[in-house]
C-alpha cells in the first residue's frame, strides 16, 4: 500500500511539473505574439522599414516616438543568443 501512495505522490509531482511547463510555454507564446503584433505596427508607421537595417530601424523608431537618445540594442537570433558581426569570433 505504501508503494501505491509513493507512486501517487510521484504522479502528483510530475503533473505539477507538466503544468508549470505548459504555463511557461503559454507565456512564451503570448509574448512572441505580442512582439510580432507590435513589431508589425511599428513597421507600418515607419516608411521603408523593410529595407532598413536593425540599427536604422531602431533610430527611425526612436525618432518617431520623439526620443532623442537611442539605447543600444543587441540583436538576437531566433533562440535569443546575441548575434555577432563576425561569425569567426564564435569560440563555442
Phi and psi restraints in degrees (range 20) as a CNS / XPLOR table:
assign (resid 1 and name C) (resid 2 and name N)
       (resid 2 and name CA) (resid 2 and name C) 1.0 -63.4 20.0 2
assign (resid 2 and name N) (resid 2 and name CA)
       (resid 2 and name C) (resid 3 and name N) 1.0 -36.4 20.0 2
assign (resid 2 and name C) (resid 3 and name N)
       (resid 3 and name CA) (resid 3 and name C) 1.0 -62.6 20.0 2
assign (resid 3 and name N) (resid 3 and name CA)
       (resid 3 and name C) (resid 4 and name N) 1.0 -41.2 20.0 2
assign (resid 3 and name C) (resid 4 and name N)
       (resid 4 and name CA) (resid 4 and name C) 1.0 -64.6 20.0 2
assign (resid 4 and name N) (resid 4 and name CA)
       (resid 4 and name C) (resid 5 and name N) 1.0 -39.7 20.0 2
assign (resid 4 and name C) (resid 5 and name N)
       (resid 5 and name CA) (resid 5 and name C) 1.0 -64.9 20.0 2
assign (resid 5 and name N) (resid 5 and name CA)
       (resid 5 and name C) (resid 6 and name N) 1.0 -42.2 20.0 2
assign (resid 5 and name C) (resid 6 and name N)
       (resid 6 and name CA) (resid 6 and name C) 1.0 -63.2 20.0 2
assign (resid 6 and name N) (resid 6 and name CA)
       (resid 6 and name C) (resid 7 and name N) 1.0 -41.0 20.0 2
assign (resid 6 and name C) (resid 7 and name N)
       (resid 7 and name CA) (resid 7 and name C) 1.0 -63.4 20.0 2
assign (resid 7 and name N) (resid 7 and name CA)
       (resid 7 and name C) (resid 8 and name N) 1.0 -41.0 20.0 2
assign (resid 7 and name C) (resid 8 and name N)
       (resid 8 and name CA) (resid 8 and name C) 1.0 -63.5 20.0 2
assign (resid 8 and name N) (resid 8 and name CA)
       (resid 8 and name C) (resid 9 and name N) 1.0 -41.9 20.0 2
assign (resid 8 and name C) (resid 9 and name N)
       (resid 9 and name CA) (resid 9 and name C) 1.0 -62.9 20.0 2
assign (resid 9 and name N) (resid 9 and name CA)
       (resid 9 and name C) (resid 10 and name N) 1.0 -41.1 20.0 2
assign (resid 9 and name C) (resid 10 and name N)
       (resid 10 and name CA) (resid 10 and name C) 1.0 -64.7 20.0 2
assign (resid 10 and name N) (resid 10 and name CA)
       (resid 10 and name C) (resid 11 and name N) 1.0 -41.0 20.0 2
assign (resid 10 and name C) (resid 11 and name N)
       (resid 11 and name CA) (resid 11 and name C) 1.0 -63.1 20.0 2
assign (resid 11 and name N) (resid 11 and name CA)
       (resid 11 and name C) (resid 12 and name N) 1.0 -41.8 20.0 2
assign (resid 11 and name C) (resid 12 and name N)
       (resid 12 and name CA) (resid 12 and name C) 1.0 -61.5 20.0 2
assign (resid 12 and name N) (resid 12 and name CA)
       (resid 12 and name C) (resid 13 and name N) 1.0 -41.8 20.0 2
assign (resid 12 and name C) (resid 13 and name N)
       (resid 13 and name CA) (resid 13 and name C) 1.0 -62.1 20.0 2
assign (resid 13 and name N) (resid 13 and name CA)
       (resid 13 and name C) (resid 14 and name N) 1.0 -45.2 20.0 2
assign (resid 13 and name C) (resid 14 and name N)
       (resid 14 and name CA) (resid 14 and name C) 1.0 -67.1 20.0 2
assign (resid 14 and name N) (resid 14 and name CA)
       (resid 14 and name C) (resid 15 and name N) 1.0 -37.6 20.0 2
assign (resid 14 and name C) (resid 15 and name N)
       (resid 15 and name CA) (resid 15 and name C) 1.0 -63.1 20.0 2
assign (resid 15 and name N) (resid 15 and name CA)
       (resid 15 and name C) (resid 16 and name N) 1.0 -41.2 20.0 2
assign (resid 15 and name C) (resid 16 and name N)
       (resid 16 and name CA) (resid 16 and name C) 1.0 -65.5 20.0 2
assign (resid 16 and name N) (resid 16 and name CA)
       (resid 16 and name C) (resid 17 and name N) 1.0 -41.0 20.0 2
assign (resid 16 and name C) (resid 17 and name N)
       (resid 17 and name CA) (resid 17 and name C) 1.0 -62.7 20.0 2
assign (resid 17 and name N) (resid 17 and name CA)
       (resid 17 and name C) (resid 18 and name N) 1.0 -42.3 20.0 2
assign (resid 17 and name C) (resid 18 and name N)
       (resid 18 and name CA) (resid 18 and name C) 1.0 -65.6 20.0 2
assign (resid 18 and name N) (resid 18 and name CA)
       (resid 18 and name C) (resid 19 and name N) 1.0 -38.6 20.0 2
assign (resid 18 and name C) (resid 19 and name N)
       (resid 19 and name CA) (resid 19 and name C) 1.0 -62.4 20.0 2
assign (resid 19 and name N) (resid 19 and name CA)
       (resid 19 and name C) (resid 20 and name N) 1.0 -43.3 20.0 2
assign (resid 19 and name C) (resid 20 and name N)
       (resid 20 and name CA) (resid 20 and name C) 1.0 -63.2 20.0 2
assign (resid 20 and name N) (resid 20 and name CA)
       (resid 20 and name C) (resid 21 and name N) 1.0 -40.3 20.0 2
assign (resid 20 and name C) (resid 21 and name N)
       (resid 21 and name CA) (resid 21 and name C) 1.0 -65.3 20.0 2
assign (resid 21 and name N) (resid 21 and name CA)
       (resid 21 and name C) (resid 22 and name N) 1.0 -42.3 20.0 2
assign (resid 21 and name C) (resid 22 and name N)
       (resid 22 and name CA) (resid 22 and name C) 1.0 -62.4 20.0 2
assign (resid 22 and name N) (resid 22 and name CA)
       (resid 22 and name C) (resid 23 and name N) 1.0 -42.4 20.0 2
assign (resid 22 and name C) (resid 23 and name N)
       (resid 23 and name CA) (resid 23 and name C) 1.0 -62.8 20.0 2
assign (resid 23 and name N) (resid 23 and name CA)
       (resid 23 and name C) (resid 24 and name N) 1.0 -41.6 20.0 2
assign (resid 23 and name C) (resid 24 and name N)
       (resid 24 and name CA) (resid 24 and name C) 1.0 -64.1 20.0 2
assign (resid 24 and name N) (resid 24 and name CA)
       (resid 24 and name C) (resid 25 and name N) 1.0 -42.2 20.0 2
assign (resid 24 and name C) (resid 25 and name N)
       (resid 25 and name CA) (resid 25 and name C) 1.0 -64.1 20.0 2
assign (resid 25 and name N) (resid 25 and name CA)
       (resid 25 and name C) (resid 26 and name N) 1.0 -42.4 20.0 2
assign (resid 25 and name C) (resid 26 and name N)
       (resid 26 and name CA) (resid 26 and name C) 1.0 -61.6 20.0 2
assign (resid 26 and name N) (resid 26 and name CA)
       (resid 26 and name C) (resid 27 and name N) 1.0 -44.0 20.0 2
assign (resid 26 and name C) (resid 27 and name N)
       (resid 27 and name CA) (resid 27 and name C) 1.0 -64.7 20.0 2
assign (resid 27 and name N) (resid 27 and name CA)
       (resid 27 and name C) (resid 28 and name N) 1.0 -41.7 20.0 2
assign (resid 27 and name C) (resid 28 and name N)
       (resid 28 and name CA) (resid 28 and name C) 1.0 -64.8 20.0 2
assign (resid 28 and name N) (resid 28 and name CA)
       (resid 28 and name C) (resid 29 and name N) 1.0 -41.7 20.0 2
assign (resid 28 and name C) (resid 29 and name N)
       (resid 29 and name CA) (resid 29 and name C) 1.0 -65.7 20.0 2
assign (resid 29 and name N) (resid 29 and name CA)
       (resid 29 and name C) (resid 30 and name N) 1.0 -38.6 20.0 2
assign (resid 29 and name C) (resid 30 and name N)
       (resid 30 and name CA) (resid 30 and name C) 1.0 -64.3 20.0 2
assign (resid 30 and name N) (resid 30 and name CA)
       (resid 30 and name C) (resid 31 and name N) 1.0 -41.6 20.0 2
assign (resid 30 and name C) (resid 31 and name N)
       (resid 31 and name CA) (resid 31 and name C) 1.0 -65.4 20.0 2
assign (resid 31 and name N) (resid 31 and name CA)
       (resid 31 and name C) (resid 32 and name N) 1.0 -44.2 20.0 2
assign (resid 31 and name C) (resid 32 and name N)
       (resid 32 and name CA) (resid 32 and name C) 1.0 -59.7 20.0 2
assign (resid 32 and name N) (resid 32 and name CA)
       (resid 32 and name C) (resid 33 and name N) 1.0 -45.3 20.0 2
assign (resid 32 and name C) (resid 33 and name N)
       (resid 33 and name CA) (resid 33 and name C) 1.0 -61.1 20.0 2
assign (resid 33 and name N) (resid 33 and name CA)
       (resid 33 and name C) (resid 34 and name N) 1.0 -45.5 20.0 2
assign (resid 33 and name C) (resid 34 and name N)
       (resid 34 and name CA) (resid 34 and name C) 1.0 -60.6 20.0 2
assign (resid 34 and name N) (resid 34 and name CA)
       (resid 34 and name C) (resid 35 and name N) 1.0 -44.3 20.0 2
assign (resid 34 and name C) (resid 35 and name N)
       (resid 35 and name CA) (resid 35 and name C) 1.0 -63.6 20.0 2
assign (resid 35 and name N) (resid 35 and name CA)
       (resid 35 and name C) (resid 36 and name N) 1.0 -39.5 20.0 2
assign (resid 35 and name C) (resid 36 and name N)
       (resid 36 and name CA) (resid 36 and name C) 1.0 -65.6 20.0 2
assign (resid 36 and name N) (resid 36 and name CA)
       (resid 36 and name C) (resid 37 and name N) 1.0 -46.2 20.0 2
assign (resid 36 and name C) (resid 37 and name N)
       (resid 37 and name CA) (resid 37 and name C) 1.0 -62.5 20.0 2
assign (resid 37 and name N) (resid 37 and name CA)
       (resid 37 and name C) (resid 38 and name N) 1.0 -46.8 20.0 2
assign (resid 37 and name C) (resid 38 and name N)
       (resid 38 and name CA) (resid 38 and name C) 1.0 -67.8 20.0 2
assign (resid 38 and name N) (resid 38 and name CA)
       (resid 38 and name C) (resid 39 and name N) 1.0 -35.1 20.0 2
assign (resid 38 and name C) (resid 39 and name N)
       (resid 39 and name CA) (resid 39 and name C) 1.0 -64.7 20.0 2
assign (resid 39 and name N) (resid 39 and name CA)
       (resid 39 and name C) (resid 40 and name N) 1.0 -39.4 20.0 2
assign (resid 39 and name C) (resid 40 and name N)
       (resid 40 and name CA) (resid 40 and name C) 1.0 -64.6 20.0 2
assign (resid 40 and name N) (resid 40 and name CA)
       (resid 40 and name C) (resid 41 and name N) 1.0 -39.4 20.0 2
assign (resid 40 and name C) (resid 41 and name N)
       (resid 41 and name CA) (resid 41 and name C) 1.0 -62.6 20.0 2
assign (resid 41 and name N) (resid 41 and name CA)
       (resid 41 and name C) (resid 42 and name N) 1.0 -44.9 20.0 2
assign (resid 41 and name C) (resid 42 and name N)
       (resid 42 and name CA) (resid 42 and name C) 1.0 -62.7 20.0 2
assign (resid 42 and name N) (resid 42 and name CA)
       (resid 42 and name C) (resid 43 and name N) 1.0 -41.9 20.0 2
assign (resid 42 and name C) (resid 43 and name N)
       (resid 43 and name CA) (resid 43 and name C) 1.0 -64.0 20.0 2
assign (resid 43 and name N) (resid 43 and name CA)
       (resid 43 and name C) (resid 44 and name N) 1.0 -32.8 20.0 2
assign (resid 43 and name C) (resid 44 and name N)
       (resid 44 and name CA) (resid 44 and name C) 1.0 -69.1 20.0 2
assign (resid 44 and name N) (resid 44 and name CA)
       (resid 44 and name C) (resid 45 and name N) 1.0 -33.5 20.0 2
assign (resid 44 and name C) (resid 45 and name N)
       (resid 45 and name CA) (resid 45 and name C) 1.0 -78.3 20.0 2
assign (resid 45 and name N) (resid 45 and name CA)
       (resid 45 and name C) (resid 46 and name N) 1.0 -33.5 20.0 2
assign (resid 45 and name C) (resid 46 and name N)
       (resid 46 and name CA) (resid 46 and name C) 1.0 -96.0 20.0 2
assign (resid 46 and name N) (resid 46 and name CA)
       (resid 46 and name C) (resid 47 and name N) 1.0 120.9 20.0 2
assign (resid 46 and name C) (resid 47 and name N)
       (resid 47 and name CA) (resid 47 and name C) 1.0 -64.2 20.0 2
assign (resid 47 and name N) (resid 47 and name CA)
       (resid 47 and name C) (resid 48 and name N) 1.0 140.6 20.0 2
assign (resid 47 and name C) (resid 48 and name N)
       (resid 48 and name CA) (resid 48 and name C) 1.0 57.9 20.0 2
assign (resid 48 and name N) (resid 48 and name CA)
       (resid 48 and name C) (resid 49 and name N) 1.0 29.2 20.0 2
assign (resid 48 and name C) (resid 49 and name N)
       (resid 49 and name CA) (resid 49 and name C) 1.0 -60.6 20.0 2
assign (resid 49 and name N) (resid 49 and name CA)
       (resid 49 and name C) (resid 50 and name N) 1.0 -32.9 20.0 2
assign (resid 49 and name C) (resid 50 and name N)
       (resid 50 and name CA) (resid 50 and name C) 1.0 -63.4 20.0 2
assign (resid 50 and name N) (resid 50 and name CA)
       (resid 50 and name C) (resid 51 and name N) 1.0 -29.7 20.0 2
assign (resid 50 and name C) (resid 51 and name N)
       (resid 51 and name CA) (resid 51 and name C) 1.0 -94.6 20.0 2
assign (resid 51 and name N) (resid 51 and name CA)
       (resid 51 and name C) (resid 52 and name N) 1.0 0.2 20.0 2
assign (resid 51 and name C) (resid 52 and name N)
       (resid 52 and name CA) (resid 52 and name C) 1.0 -88.4 20.0 2
assign (resid 52 and name N) (resid 52 and name CA)
       (resid 52 and name C) (resid 53 and name N) 1.0 153.9 20.0 2
assign (resid 52 and name C) (resid 53 and name N)
       (resid 53 and name CA) (resid 53 and name C) 1.0 -76.1 20.0 2
assign (resid 53 and name N) (resid 53 and name CA)
       (resid 53 and name C) (resid 54 and name N) 1.0 167.9 20.0 2
assign (resid 53 and name C) (resid 54 and name N)
       (resid 54 and name CA) (resid 54 and name C) 1.0 -58.4 20.0 2
assign (resid 54 and name N) (resid 54 and name CA)
       (resid 54 and name C) (resid 55 and name N) 1.0 -40.5 20.0 2
assign (resid 54 and name C) (resid 55 and name N)
       (resid 55 and name CA) (resid 55 and name C) 1.0 -66.7 20.0 2
assign (resid 55 and name N) (resid 55 and name CA)
       (resid 55 and name C) (resid 56 and name N) 1.0 -42.4 20.0 2
assign (resid 55 and name C) (resid 56 and name N)
       (resid 56 and name CA) (resid 56 and name C) 1.0 -63.7 20.0 2
assign (resid 56 and name N) (resid 56 and name CA)
       (resid 56 and name C) (resid 57 and name N) 1.0 -42.5 20.0 2
assign (resid 56 and name C) (resid 57 and name N)
       (resid 57 and name CA) (resid 57 and name C) 1.0 -63.3 20.0 2
assign (resid 57 and name N) (resid 57 and name CA)
       (resid 57 and name C) (resid 58 and name N) 1.0 -41.9 20.0 2
assign (resid 57 and name C) (resid 58 and name N)
       (resid 58 and name CA) (resid 58 and name C) 1.0 -61.6 20.0 2
assign (resid 58 and name N) (resid 58 and name CA)
       (resid 58 and name C) (resid 59 and name N) 1.0 -45.1 20.0 2
assign (resid 58 and name C) (resid 59 and name N)
       (resid 59 and name CA) (resid 59 and name C) 1.0 -62.7 20.0 2
assign (resid 59 and name N) (resid 59 and name CA)
       (resid 59 and name C) (resid 60 and name N) 1.0 -42.6 20.0 2
assign (resid 59 and name C) (resid 60 and name N)
       (resid 60 and name CA) (resid 60 and name C) 1.0 -65.5 20.0 2
assign (resid 60 and name N) (resid 60 and name CA)
       (resid 60 and name C) (resid 61 and name N) 1.0 -37.2 20.0 2
assign (resid 60 and name C) (resid 61 and name N)
       (resid 61 and name CA) (resid 61 and name C) 1.0 -66.1 20.0 2
assign (resid 61 and name N) (resid 61 and name CA)
       (resid 61 and name C) (resid 62 and name N) 1.0 -45.7 20.0 2
assign (resid 61 and name C) (resid 62 and name N)
       (resid 62 and name CA) (resid 62 and name C) 1.0 -62.2 20.0 2
assign (resid 62 and name N) (resid 62 and name CA)
       (resid 62 and name C) (resid 63 and name N) 1.0 -39.0 20.0 2
assign (resid 62 and name C) (resid 63 and name N)
       (resid 63 and name CA) (resid 63 and name C) 1.0 -66.0 20.0 2
assign (resid 63 and name N) (resid 63 and name CA)
       (resid 63 and name C) (resid 64 and name N) 1.0 -39.1 20.0 2
assign (resid 63 and name C) (resid 64 and name N)
       (resid 64 and name CA) (resid 64 and name C) 1.0 -66.1 20.0 2
assign (resid 64 and name N) (resid 64 and name CA)
       (resid 64 and name C) (resid 65 and name N) 1.0 -32.3 20.0 2
assign (resid 64 and name C) (resid 65 and name N)
       (resid 65 and name CA) (resid 65 and name C) 1.0 -94.7 20.0 2
assign (resid 65 and name N) (resid 65 and name CA)
       (resid 65 and name C) (resid 66 and name N) 1.0 2.2 20.0 2
assign (resid 65 and name C) (resid 66 and name N)
       (resid 66 and name CA) (resid 66 and name C) 1.0 81.8 20.0 2
assign (resid 66 and name N) (resid 66 and name CA)
       (resid 66 and name C) (resid 67 and name N) 1.0 20.1 20.0 2
assign (resid 66 and name C) (resid 67 and name N)
       (resid 67 and name CA) (resid 67 and name C) 1.0 -91.0 20.0 2
assign (resid 67 and name N) (resid 67 and name CA)
       (resid 67 and name C) (resid 68 and name N) 1.0 130.1 20.0 2
assign (resid 67 and name C) (resid 68 and name N)
       (resid 68 and name CA) (resid 68 and name C) 1.0 -80.0 20.0 2
assign (resid 68 and name N) (resid 68 and name CA)
       (resid 68 and name C) (resid 69 and name N) 1.0 -44.9 20.0 2
assign (resid 68 and name C) (resid 69 and name N)
       (resid 69 and name CA) (resid 69 and name C) 1.0 -88.3 20.0 2
assign (resid 69 and name N) (resid 69 and name CA)
       (resid 69 and name C) (resid 70 and name N) 1.0 135.6 20.0 2
assign (resid 69 and name C) (resid 70 and name N)
       (resid 70 and name CA) (resid 70 and name C) 1.0 -100.7 20.0 2
assign (resid 70 and name N) (resid 70 and name CA)
       (resid 70 and name C) (resid 71 and name N) 1.0 121.7 20.0 2
assign (resid 70 and name C) (resid 71 and name N)
       (resid 71 and name CA) (resid 71 and name C) 1.0 -72.1 20.0 2
assign (resid 71 and name N) (resid 71 and name CA)
       (resid 71 and name C) (resid 72 and name N) 1.0 144.5 20.0 2
assign (resid 71 and name C) (resid 72 and name N)
       (resid 72 and name CA) (resid 72 and name C) 1.0 -72.8 20.0 2
assign (resid 72 and name N) (resid 72 and name CA)
       (resid 72 and name C) (resid 73 and name N) 1.0 128.4 20.0 2
assign (resid 72 and name C) (resid 73 and name N)
       (resid 73 and name CA) (resid 73 and name C) 1.0 -108.0 20.0 2
assign (resid 73 and name N) (resid 73 and name CA)
       (resid 73 and name C) (resid 74 and name N) 1.0 158.5 20.0 2
assign (resid 73 and name C) (resid 74 and name N)
       (resid 74 and name CA) (resid 74 and name C) 1.0 -126.0 20.0 2
assign (resid 74 and name N) (resid 74 and name CA)
       (resid 74 and name C) (resid 75 and name N) 1.0 96.7 20.0 2
assign (resid 74 and name C) (resid 75 and name N)
       (resid 75 and name CA) (resid 75 and name C) 1.0 -55.9 20.0 2
assign (resid 75 and name N) (resid 75 and name CA)
       (resid 75 and name C) (resid 76 and name N) 1.0 146.7 20.0 2
assign (resid 75 and name C) (resid 76 and name N)
       (resid 76 and name CA) (resid 76 and name C) 1.0 -126.6 20.0 2
assign (resid 76 and name N) (resid 76 and name CA)
       (resid 76 and name C) (resid 77 and name N) 1.0 158.2 20.0 2
assign (resid 76 and name C) (resid 77 and name N)
       (resid 77 and name CA) (resid 77 and name C) 1.0 -82.5 20.0 2
assign (resid 77 and name N) (resid 77 and name CA)
       (resid 77 and name C) (resid 78 and name N) 1.0 -174.5 20.0 2
assign (resid 77 and name C) (resid 78 and name N)
       (resid 78 and name CA) (resid 78 and name C) 1.0 -66.7 20.0 2
assign (resid 78 and name N) (resid 78 and name CA)
       (resid 78 and name C) (resid 79 and name N) 1.0 -13.5 20.0 2
assign (resid 78 and name C) (resid 79 and name N)
       (resid 79 and name CA) (resid 79 and name C) 1.0 -102.1 20.0 2
assign (resid 79 and name N) (resid 79 and name CA)
       (resid 79 and name C) (resid 80 and name N) 1.0 -3.9 20.0 2
assign (resid 79 and name C) (resid 80 and name N)
       (resid 80 and name CA) (resid 80 and name C) 1.0 95.7 20.0 2
assign (resid 80 and name N) (resid 80 and name CA)
       (resid 80 and name C) (resid 81 and name N) 1.0 5.3 20.0 2
assign (resid 80 and name C) (resid 81 and name N)
       (resid 81 and name CA) (resid 81 and name C) 1.0 -80.8 20.0 2
assign (resid 81 and name N) (resid 81 and name CA)
       (resid 81 and name C) (resid 82 and name N) 1.0 142.5 20.0 2
assign (resid 81 and name C) (resid 82 and name N)
       (resid 82 and name CA) (resid 82 and name C) 1.0 -62.4 20.0 2
assign (resid 82 and name N) (resid 82 and name CA)
       (resid 82 and name C) (resid 83 and name N) 1.0 139.2 20.0 2
assign (resid 82 and name C) (resid 83 and name N)
       (resid 83 and name CA) (resid 83 and name C) 1.0 -80.6 20.0 2
assign (resid 83 and name N) (resid 83 and name CA)
       (resid 83 and name C) (resid 84 and name N) 1.0 144.9 20.0 2
assign (resid 83 and name C) (resid 84 and name N)
       (resid 84 and name CA) (resid 84 and name C) 1.0 -111.4 20.0 2
assign (resid 84 and name N) (resid 84 and name CA)
       (resid 84 and name C) (resid 85 and name N) 1.0 140.3 20.0 2
assign (resid 84 and name C) (resid 85 and name N)
       (resid 85 and name CA) (resid 85 and name C) 1.0 -70.0 20.0 2
assign (resid 85 and name N) (resid 85 and name CA)
       (resid 85 and name C) (resid 86 and name N) 1.0 -32.9 20.0 2
assign (resid 85 and name C) (resid 86 and name N)
       (resid 86 and name CA) (resid 86 and name C) 1.0 -117.0 20.0 2
assign (resid 86 and name N) (resid 86 and name CA)
       (resid 86 and name C) (resid 87 and name N) 1.0 103.7 20.0 2
assign (resid 86 and name C) (resid 87 and name N)
       (resid 87 and name CA) (resid 87 and name C) 1.0 -61.0 20.0 2
assign (resid 87 and name N) (resid 87 and name CA)
       (resid 87 and name C) (resid 88 and name N) 1.0 -19.3 20.0 2
assign (resid 87 and name C) (resid 88 and name N)
       (resid 88 and name CA) (resid 88 and name C) 1.0 -70.1 20.0 2
assign (resid 88 and name N) (resid 88 and name CA)
       (resid 88 and name C) (resid 89 and name N) 1.0 -14.5 20.0 2
assign (resid 88 and name C) (resid 89 and name N)
       (resid 89 and name CA) (resid 89 and name C) 1.0 -74.5 20.0 2
assign (resid 89 and name N) (resid 89 and name CA)
       (resid 89 and name C) (resid 90 and name N) 1.0 -12.6 20.0 2
assign (resid 89 and name C) (resid 90 and name N)
       (resid 90 and name CA) (resid 90 and name C) 1.0 -70.6 20.0 2
assign (resid 90 and name N) (resid 90 and name CA)
       (resid 90 and name C) (resid 91 and name N) 1.0 117.7 20.0 2
assign (resid 90 and name C) (resid 91 and name N)
       (resid 91 and name CA) (resid 91 and name C) 1.0 -104.5 20.0 2
assign (resid 91 and name N) (resid 91 and name CA)
       (resid 91 and name C) (resid 92 and name N) 1.0 4.6 20.0 2
